[in-house]
Amino acid sequence: MSRITLENQDDDLYGDLEDNITPPTPSPSLSSEIRVNDKVTVPPGPRARQINIQHEREEIQILKQQVESLKKENNALKKNMGILYRSAKLELDRKDARTKRLEEELKMRA
């Protein structure tokens, strides 16, 4: 029986399991701020603006990390979908060839 192999040897469905794809980290919530009666308290004035700017920069960094993580995950999923599609197509072709061969054998016996 001949064996059908994948055309592209780089098609390793489980190859990305060793990659360290970090899950997205949740963005910081207001629970990290000082709360009084469920209201965020920030001292008024330039200090408050400085704290807000610093908080926004931290949030931007977290969002950039999430975007990077999602890009890696997206690429891995696209690769796996392609591999699964090609594998399924090869399996269907193999089964079609076997069916055709068995039908021909049946005709020869009849």
Buried (B, 14 or more C-beta within 10 A) or exposed (E): EEEEEEEEEEBEBEEBEEEEEEEBEEEEEEEEEEEEEEEEEEEEEEEEEEEEEEBEEEEEEBEEEBEEBEEBBEEBEEBBEEBEEBBEEBEEEBEEEEEEEEEEEEEEEE
